[in-house]
Amino acid sequence: MKQRLIGIVGPTASGKTSLGIALAKRLDGEIVSADSMQLYQGIHIASAAPDEDEQCGIPHHLIEILSKEESCSVADYVALARKKIDEIIARGHQPIVVGGTGLYINALFNHTQFVPEQTDLQLREKIEREYDALGGEEMHRRLEQLDPETAHRLHPNDRRRIVRAFEVLASTGRSQSEANAASHSQPSPFEPVLIGLTFADRQRLYDRINLRVDLMMQNGLLEEARSTLELTGGYGLSQAIGHKELYPYFTGEKTLEQAVDSLKQATRRYAKRQLTWFRRDERIHWIELDRCQDPLSEALLFISTKG
């Protein structure tokens, strides 16, 4: 018997946290965050991480565990999440993954296997110089001869990914498509139960996003963004949605009202990208919140059909 692993996914501001907590109360569950921003300390407002009161006594994991200076790859996240899931199962509780970072959800629920790799900066720089000298069209043509499957997915102007494909070939002796196939060769120990939250009327979601941004500003988002900028110098985590849109206000390039409008627009666009990503996964059972009177009951009913 595979272990049931529940996932609550969807766009930002759709109510994933609330449904996750409600399910955890009914199913004796613990929540594992799958949000790339909630991993970090010091951006509590921008990441919309639930505080102690909002967690309602339900154990939450992978929230505010990293400093702003640390990095977390998809492989790093999956390793952390699997460890927490195993611990939750060992306690006899139900793991519930909640979040909107599609790469994290995809890798975790598809049981992607990551091979530890060390970056050879000299090799990368050599390939980058070769790309710059020969041009994207020629490098893409050469990649087609060595790894046609990967080349088919890449545009000749996609310098970073083409360089990466040659880097994998040179360092491992196998193509990136072969490496990707190997990463999914082991069956998952989990039975995925994925629930997506959305709205039939997209404007309802956008209205919720606009309201959330207004509340974030009232709760101190501007000061949080200023602190992040001062610490990071405008690099790394400071480029996440929720902070970078406010920086033009600090430099005098925009009024505060204009900066906030930019943040709302960027967040709406991000939500649209999230929906596009998750719509590709046919395993997800979608709940349209503006057409469903009792999302918790519908979620529980769907979960019951999965054993």
C-alpha positions as CSV (number, residue, x, y, z in Angstrom):
1,M,0.0,0.0,0.0
2,K,1.3,3.4,-1.0
3,Q,1.2,6.2,1.5
4,R,-1.5,8.8,0.7
5,L,0.1,12.2,0.1
6,I,-2.4,15.1,-0.1
7,G,-1.5,18.3,-1.9
8,I,-3.4,21.6,-1.9
9,V,-2.2,23.7,-4.9
10,G,-3.3,26.7,-6.9
11,P,-2.6,30.4,-7.4
12,T,-1.6,32.9,-4.7
13,A,-4.5,34.2,-2.6
14,S,-6.8,31.4,-3.5
15,G,-7.2,30.1,0.1
16,K,-4.8,27.1,0.1
17,T,-3.6,27.7,3.7
18,S,-7.2,27.8,5.1
19,L,-8.2,24.6,3.3
20,G,-5.0,22.9,4.3
21,I,-5.6,23.7,8.0
22,A,-9.2,22.6,7.8
23,L,-8.2,19.3,6.3
24,A,-5.5,18.8,8.9
25,K,-8.0,19.2,11.7
26,R,-10.3,16.5,10.1
27,L,-7.6,14.1,9.1
28,D,-5.1,14.4,12.0
29,G,-2.7,16.0,9.6
30,E,0.5,18.1,9.6
31,I,1.3,20.7,6.9
32,V,4.4,20.8,4.8
33,S,4.8,24.1,2.9
34,A,5.6,24.0,-0.8
35,D,6.2,27.8,-1.1
36,S,9.6,28.9,-2.2
37,M,9.3,32.2,-0.3
38,Q,7.9,30.9,2.9
39,L,11.1,29.0,3.4
40,Y,12.8,32.3,4.3
41,Q,13.0,34.3,7.5
42,G,12.5,38.0,7.4
43,I,9.9,38.1,4.5
44,H,6.9,37.0,6.6
45,I,4.6,39.5,5.1
46,A,5.5,39.2,1.4
47,S,5.4,35.4,1.6
48,A,2.0,35.4,3.4
49,A,3.4,32.7,5.8
50,P,0.8,31.8,8.4
51,D,1.7,33.0,11.9
52,E,1.2,31.0,15.0
53,D,-2.4,32.2,15.5
54,E,-3.3,31.5,11.8
55,Q,-1.8,28.0,12.1
56,C,-4.5,27.1,14.6
57,G,-2.4,24.6,16.5
58,I,-1.7,22.5,13.4
59,P,2.1,21.7,13.0
60,H,3.6,23.5,10.0
61,H,6.9,22.6,8.5
62,L,9.4,24.3,6.1
63,I,8.3,27.8,7.1
64,E,10.9,30.4,7.8
65,I,13.8,28.0,8.2
66,L,16.4,29.7,6.0
67,S,18.1,33.1,6.2
68,K,17.8,35.5,3.3
69,E,21.4,34.8,2.3
70,E,20.9,31.0,1.8
71,S,19.8,29.4,-1.4
72,C,17.4,26.5,-1.9
73,S,17.3,24.5,-5.2
74,V,14.5,22.2,-6.1
75,A,16.6,19.3,-5.1
76,D,17.3,20.9,-1.7
77,Y,13.5,21.5,-1.2
78,V,12.6,17.9,-2.1
79,A,15.2,16.5,0.3
80,L,13.8,18.7,3.1
81,A,10.2,17.9,2.3
82,R,10.7,14.1,2.0
83,K,12.4,14.1,5.4
84,K,9.5,15.9,7.0
85,I,6.9,13.7,5.3
86,D,8.6,10.6,6.6
87,E,8.7,12.0,10.1
88,I,4.9,12.9,9.9
89,I,4.1,9.4,8.6
90,A,6.2,7.8,11.4
91,R,4.1,9.8,13.9
92,G,1.0,8.2,12.4
93,H,-0.3,11.5,11.0
94,Q,-1.4,12.6,7.5
95,P,1.1,14.7,5.5
96,I,-0.6,17.6,3.7
97,V,1.6,19.6,1.2
98,V,0.3,23.1,0.7
99,G,1.8,25.6,-1.7
100,G,1.9,27.2,-5.1
101,T,5.5,26.7,-6.2
102,G,4.9,24.4,-9.2
103,L,8.5,23.1,-9.5
104,Y,8.4,22.0,-5.9
105,I,5.1,20.3,-6.2
106,N,6.0,18.6,-9.5
107,A,9.3,17.2,-8.2
108,L,7.9,16.1,-4.9
109,F,4.8,14.4,-6.2
110,N,6.5,12.8,-9.2
111,H,9.2,11.4,-7.0
112,T,12.0,13.0,-9.0
113,Q,15.5,11.6,-8.1
114,F,18.2,14.2,-8.0
115,V,21.9,13.2,-8.6
116,P,24.2,15.2,-6.4
117,E,26.2,17.4,-8.7
118,Q,29.2,19.8,-8.3
119,T,29.3,22.8,-10.5
120,D,32.6,23.1,-12.5
121,L,32.8,26.9,-13.0
122,Q,35.7,26.6,-15.4
123,L,33.8,24.2,-17.6
124,R,30.7,26.4,-17.6
125,E,32.7,29.5,-18.5
126,K,34.4,27.6,-21.3
127,I,31.0,26.6,-22.8
128,E,29.7,30.1,-22.3
129,R,32.6,31.6,-24.2
130,E,32.0,29.0,-27.0
131,Y,28.3,30.0,-27.2
132,D,29.2,33.7,-27.4
133,A,31.8,33.0,-30.1
134,L,29.8,30.7,-32.3
135,G,26.3,32.0,-31.6
136,G,23.1,30.4,-30.5
137,E,22.1,28.9,-33.9
138,E,25.4,27.0,-34.2
139,M,25.4,25.8,-30.6
140,H,21.8,24.7,-31.0
141,R,22.6,22.8,-34.2
142,R,25.5,21.0,-32.3
143,L,23.2,20.1,-29.5
144,E,20.7,18.6,-31.9
145,Q,23.4,16.1,-33.0
146,L,24.2,15.1,-29.4
147,D,20.9,15.4,-27.6
148,P,18.0,16.0,-30.1
149,E,15.3,15.6,-27.4
150,T,16.7,18.5,-25.3
151,A,17.4,20.6,-28.3
152,H,13.8,20.3,-29.5
153,R,12.7,21.9,-26.2
154,L,15.1,24.8,-26.4
155,H,15.2,28.0,-28.4
156,P,18.7,28.9,-29.9
157,N,18.6,32.1,-27.9
158,D,18.2,30.2,-24.6
159,R,21.8,30.6,-23.7
160,R,21.6,29.5,-20.1
161,R,19.8,26.2,-20.8
162,I,21.9,25.3,-23.9
163,V,25.1,25.9,-21.9
164,R,23.6,23.7,-19.1
165,A,22.9,20.9,-21.6
166,F,26.5,20.9,-22.9
167,E,27.7,21.1,-19.3
168,V,25.7,17.9,-18.4
169,L,27.1,16.1,-21.4
170,A,30.7,17.0,-20.6
171,S,30.5,16.3,-16.9
172,T,28.4,13.1,-16.8
173,G,28.9,11.6,-20.2
174,R,25.1,11.4,-20.8
175,S,22.6,13.7,-22.3
176,Q,20.2,15.9,-20.3
177,S,17.2,13.9,-21.6
178,E,18.8,10.7,-20.4
179,A,19.4,12.3,-17.0
180,N,15.8,13.5,-16.9
181,A,14.5,10.0,-17.7
182,A,16.7,8.4,-15.0
183,S,15.4,10.9,-12.5
184,H,11.9,9.5,-12.9
185,S,12.8,5.8,-13.1
186,Q,11.9,4.9,-9.5
187,P,8.2,4.4,-8.6
188,S,6.9,6.8,-6.0
189,P,6.1,5.5,-2.5
190,F,3.2,7.9,-2.4
191,E,-0.4,7.9,-3.7
192,P,-0.8,11.5,-4.9
193,V,-4.1,13.2,-4.0
194,L,-4.0,16.7,-5.5
195,I,-6.6,19.3,-5.0
196,G,-6.5,22.6,-6.8
197,L,-8.2,25.8,-5.8
198,T,-9.4,28.4,-8.4
199,F,-12.3,30.6,-9.3
200,A,-14.6,30.3,-12.3
201,D,-14.6,34.1,-12.5
202,R,-11.0,35.1,-12.7
203,Q,-11.8,38.6,-11.6
204,R,-12.8,37.2,-8.2
205,L,-9.2,35.9,-7.8
206,Y,-7.7,39.2,-8.9
207,D,-9.9,41.1,-6.4
208,R,-8.6,38.8,-3.6
209,I,-5.0,39.5,-4.8
210,N,-5.5,43.3,-4.8
211,L,-7.1,43.1,-1.3
212,R,-4.2,41.0,0.0
213,V,-1.6,43.5,-1.3
214,D,-3.5,46.3,0.5
215,L,-3.5,44.3,3.7
216,M,0.2,43.5,3.4
217,M,1.0,47.2,3.0
218,Q,-1.0,47.9,6.1
219,N,0.9,45.2,8.0
220,G,4.4,46.7,7.2
221,L,5.3,45.3,3.8
222,L,7.1,48.5,2.8
223,E,9.4,48.3,5.8
224,E,10.1,44.6,5.2
225,A,11.0,45.3,1.6
226,R,13.4,48.2,2.6
227,S,15.1,45.8,5.1
228,T,15.5,43.1,2.5
229,L,17.0,45.6,0.0
230,E,19.5,46.9,2.5
231,L,20.6,43.4,3.4
232,T,20.9,41.9,0.0
233,G,21.8,44.9,-2.1
234,G,19.0,44.1,-4.6
235,Y,20.2,40.6,-5.4
236,G,18.9,37.1,-4.7
237,L,15.8,36.9,-2.6
238,S,15.1,40.6,-2.9
239,Q,14.1,40.0,-6.5
240,A,11.0,38.0,-5.4
241,I,7.5,39.3,-6.0
242,G,6.4,41.4,-3.1
243,H,9.6,43.3,-2.6
244,K,11.2,44.2,-5.9
245,E,8.1,46.1,-7.1
246,L,8.5,48.5,-4.2
247,Y,12.1,49.4,-4.8
248,P,11.3,52.1,-7.5
249,Y,9.6,54.0,-4.7
250,F,12.7,54.0,-2.6
251,T,14.7,55.4,-5.5
252,G,12.1,58.0,-6.3
253,E,11.3,56.5,-9.7
254,K,7.7,55.9,-8.8
255,T,5.2,57.1,-6.3
256,L,4.1,54.7,-3.6
257,E,0.7,54.3,-5.3
258,Q,2.4,53.5,-8.6
259,A,4.7,50.9,-6.9
260,V,1.8,49.3,-5.2
261,D,-0.1,49.1,-8.5
262,S,2.9,47.4,-10.0
263,L,3.0,44.9,-7.2
264,K,-0.7,44.1,-7.7
265,Q,-0.2,43.6,-11.4
266,A,2.9,41.4,-11.0
267,T,1.1,39.3,-8.5
268,R,-1.9,38.8,-10.8
269,R,0.4,37.8,-13.6
270,Y,2.2,35.3,-11.3
271,A,-1.2,33.8,-10.4
272,K,-2.0,33.4,-14.0
273,R,1.3,31.6,-14.6
274,Q,0.6,29.3,-11.6
275,L,-2.8,28.4,-13.0
276,T,-1.2,27.6,-16.4
277,W,1.4,25.4,-14.8
278,F,-1.0,23.4,-12.6
279,R,-3.6,23.0,-15.3
280,R,-1.2,20.7,-17.1
281,D,-1.4,18.1,-14.3
282,E,-4.5,16.0,-15.0
283,R,-4.3,14.4,-11.5
284,I,-5.5,17.6,-9.9
285,H,-9.1,17.8,-8.8
286,W,-10.2,21.4,-9.1
287,I,-12.6,23.2,-6.8
288,E,-14.1,26.5,-8.1
289,L,-14.5,28.4,-4.9
290,D,-17.1,30.8,-6.4
291,R,-19.3,27.8,-7.4
292,C,-18.7,25.6,-4.4
293,Q,-20.6,26.2,-1.2
294,D,-18.5,23.8,1.0
295,P,-14.9,23.4,-0.3
296,L,-13.9,21.3,2.7
297,S,-16.7,18.7,2.1
298,E,-15.8,18.5,-1.6
299,A,-12.1,18.1,-0.7
300,L,-12.9,15.4,1.8
301,L,-15.2,13.6,-0.6
302,F,-12.4,13.5,-3.3
303,I,-9.8,12.3,-0.8
304,S,-12.2,9.5,0.3
305,T,-12.2,8.2,-3.3
306,K,-8.5,7.8,-3.1
307,G,-8.5,5.4,-0.1
